């Protein structure tokens, strides 16, 4: 579930021209490669830094995974719960990037509670989760990996540096063709 604060002005004025049209994980990966960001496992910290988003690892309530918000100067900030497991933090960072690339023109703050754990997930949360899975486990790379190694979620988890649950959900999403990317 996300808590949203509506925005009042466009955020695109602050974006580099080459980032304004990025709205799917494949395009984001391709852009990251032009910045020399390591693709597998995707180096989220490096990418976030290179695109000018501030990253904070802070203590939050256990039910809050992370948040994306604009600071007082209008700069985007991603905060992630430093008490959560490293692989969960990675998914949260990718999830917040999903909000940034897909939803930044709809709100100025997204507070994410219990990623993948809630049956009350709205469409923006669903989209951000799918974006995160595809960013961390790109369709082509994961498909090739599965052909060689199989669908064992623990092996996929280790290779892509994601949680076993994220790996299971991503494999199911690909197999059932639930997401284009």
Backbone torsions as a table, in degrees:
resi	resn	phi	psi	omega
1	UNK	NA	138.0	179.1
2	UNK	-115.8	144.3	172.6
3	UNK	-103.7	126.7	-174.7
4	UNK	-114.0	143.9	166.0
5	UNK	-114.1	127.4	-178.5
6	UNK	-69.5	148.6	178.9
7	UNK	-100.7	162.5	-178.1
8	UNK	-116.6	-17.7	179.8
9	UNK	-134.5	160.9	-178.1
10	UNK	-70.1	139.7	177.6
11	UNK	-92.4	-10.3	-174.9
12	UNK	-66.9	-19.8	179.6
13	UNK	-63.9	-22.6	-178.1
14	UNK	-95.4	-3.0	-175.2
15	UNK	-92.8	143.0	170.2
16	UNK	-60.3	146.5	-176.6
17	UNK	-53.9	-39.8	-176.3
18	UNK	-74.1	-6.3	177.2
19	UNK	-103.6	-13.5	-172.1
20	UNK	-61.6	-32.2	-175.3
21	UNK	-99.5	7.6	179.2
22	UNK	-76.2	115.1	-178.4
23	UNK	-141.0	18.9	173.2
24	UNK	-148.2	156.0	-174.2
25	UNK	-63.4	-33.2	-179.7
26	UNK	-65.0	-44.1	177.5
27	UNK	-64.4	-36.9	178.1
28	UNK	-65.2	-42.3	177.7
29	UNK	-61.5	-45.9	179.6
30	UNK	-61.9	-39.7	176.7
31	UNK	-65.2	-42.6	179.3
32	UNK	-59.5	-37.6	178.4
33	UNK	-62.6	-34.7	177.9
34	UNK	-68.3	-19.6	177.8
35	UNK	-95.5	6.4	-178.4
36	UNK	62.6	37.2	175.4
37	UNK	-86.0	133.6	178.8
38	UNK	-63.5	125.0	-174.3
39	UNK	-83.2	-32.7	-176.6
40	UNK	-136.0	118.8	-16.7
41	UNK	-65.8	143.5	-175.0
42	UNK	-58.2	126.7	-178.7
43	UNK	-84.4	88.2	-175.7
44	UNK	-64.3	-43.6	-178.2
45	UNK	-60.0	-45.9	-179.8
46	UNK	-62.4	-45.7	-178.8
47	UNK	-63.3	-47.8	-179.3
48	UNK	-58.4	-43.5	178.0
49	UNK	-62.1	-44.8	-175.9
50	UNK	-69.2	-25.0	178.6
51	UNK	-94.2	4.2	171.7
52	UNK	83.9	19.4	174.7
53	UNK	-95.3	135.4	177.5
54	UNK	-77.6	137.7	179.7
55	UNK	-115.6	129.4	177.4
56	UNK	-127.2	130.8	170.3
57	UNK	-105.8	111.9	-174.1
58	UNK	-136.2	159.9	175.8
59	UNK	-75.1	128.9	177.4
60	UNK	-132.0	168.3	173.3
61	UNK	-56.0	146.5	-174.4
62	UNK	-59.1	-30.1	-178.4
63	UNK	-82.6	-0.7	176.5
64	UNK	-106.7	120.4	-179.2
65	UNK	-84.8	-39.6	-178.3
66	UNK	-179.1	179.3	177.2
67	UNK	-155.2	154.5	174.4
68	UNK	-121.9	128.2	-179.8
69	UNK	-155.3	162.9	173.3
70	UNK	-91.9	138.4	175.7
71	UNK	-84.7	-176.0	-176.9
72	UNK	-60.9	-23.8	-178.9
73	UNK	-93.7	3.6	179.0
74	UNK	84.9	9.8	179.6
75	UNK	-92.0	139.8	179.2
76	UNK	-74.1	141.1	179.7
77	UNK	-133.0	131.1	171.2
78	UNK	-106.1	126.5	174.4
79	UNK	-114.7	138.9	179.7
80	UNK	-128.6	146.4	-178.3
81	UNK	-71.1	110.8	-177.1
82	UNK	-69.6	-12.9	178.7
83	UNK	-83.1	-14.2	-179.2
84	UNK	-81.7	156.6	179.6
85	UNK	-56.8	148.8	-176.6
86	UNK	-55.4	-41.9	-179.1
87	UNK	-69.1	-34.0	176.0
88	UNK	-68.6	-39.3	176.2
89	UNK	-59.8	-40.9	178.9
90	UNK	-60.5	-45.4	-180.0
91	UNK	-64.4	-40.3	178.7
92	UNK	-61.2	-43.7	177.9
93	UNK	-60.0	-44.6	179.2
94	UNK	-65.1	-38.0	177.7
95	UNK	-62.1	-45.6	179.2
96	UNK	-65.4	-35.9	173.4
97	UNK	-62.5	-35.6	175.1
98	UNK	-58.8	-46.9	176.1
99	UNK	-60.2	-41.6	-178.3
100	UNK	-61.6	-51.1	-175.6
101	UNK	-76.1	-29.0	-176.5
102	UNK	-97.4	-32.0	-166.4
103	UNK	-127.0	5.6	-172.7
104	UNK	-61.5	-19.4	178.4
105	UNK	-90.7	2.4	-178.9
106	UNK	-104.4	-21.0	-176.7
107	UNK	-159.1	164.9	176.4
108	UNK	-108.2	-3.2	177.8
109	UNK	-150.9	134.5	175.1
110	UNK	-128.2	121.9	175.9
111	UNK	-115.0	118.6	-172.8
112	UNK	-104.3	125.0	178.2
113	UNK	-112.4	132.7	169.4
114	UNK	51.2	63.8	176.7
115	UNK	-53.8	137.3	177.1
116	UNK	60.6	-2.3	-174.1
117	UNK	-102.4	-2.7	-173.6
118	UNK	-113.1	138.0	174.3
119	UNK	-82.2	-5.5	-177.9
120	UNK	-101.7	36.6	-177.3
121	UNK	-77.3	127.8	177.4
122	UNK	-85.2	175.7	-173.5
123	UNK	-63.8	-36.0	179.0
124	UNK	-67.2	-36.4	177.5
125	UNK	-67.8	-42.3	177.3
126	UNK	-59.7	-45.8	179.0
127	UNK	-63.2	-43.2	-179.7
128	UNK	-66.2	-37.1	176.7
129	UNK	-64.9	-45.8	178.4
130	UNK	-63.6	-41.2	177.0
131	UNK	-58.3	-47.5	-178.7
132	UNK	-60.8	-46.1	178.8
133	UNK	-59.8	-41.7	-178.6
134	UNK	-74.3	-30.1	176.8
135	UNK	-69.9	-43.2	-177.5
136	UNK	-80.9	-28.8	-179.3
137	UNK	-132.3	76.1	-175.6
138	UNK	-56.6	142.1	-174.9
139	UNK	-50.3	-53.4	-176.6
140	UNK	-63.5	-46.6	-178.7
141	UNK	-64.8	-44.2	-179.9
142	UNK	-66.4	-40.9	178.5
143	UNK	-60.5	-44.8	177.5
144	UNK	-64.7	-40.4	179.0
145	UNK	-61.9	-44.5	-179.9
146	UNK	-62.7	-38.8	178.1
147	UNK	-60.7	-35.1	-177.7
148	UNK	-89.6	-37.3	-170.7
149	UNK	-113.8	-13.8	-177.8
150	UNK	91.0	-173.0	-173.4
151	UNK	-103.7	18.6	178.4
152	UNK	-61.7	115.4	-174.1
153	UNK	-63.6	-31.6	179.8
154	UNK	-68.1	-39.4	178.5
155	UNK	-68.2	-42.9	177.5
156	UNK	-62.3	-43.3	179.0
157	UNK	-56.6	-46.3	-179.8
158	UNK	-65.1	-43.6	-175.9
159	UNK	-65.6	-44.4	-175.8
160	UNK	-94.4	-2.8	-179.7
161	UNK	58.4	52.0	176.8
162	UNK	-128.1	168.8	177.3
163	UNK	-71.2	159.2	177.0
164	UNK	-61.3	-40.4	179.2
165	UNK	-62.1	-44.8	178.7
166	UNK	-61.4	-40.1	178.9
167	UNK	-64.0	-45.0	179.5
168	UNK	-60.4	-46.2	-178.2
169	UNK	-65.7	-40.6	-179.8
170	UNK	-64.9	-42.7	178.4
171	UNK	-62.1	-45.3	178.6
172	UNK	-62.5	-40.4	178.6
173	UNK	-60.6	-42.8	178.0
174	UNK	-67.5	-46.7	-177.1
175	UNK	-62.7	-37.0	-178.8
176	UNK	-91.4	1.8	178.9
177	UNK	53.2	48.6	-177.5
178	UNK	-88.7	-10.1	-177.7
179	UNK	-147.1	135.7	-174.1
180	UNK	-62.1	-33.3	-172.4
181	UNK	-102.5	NA	NA
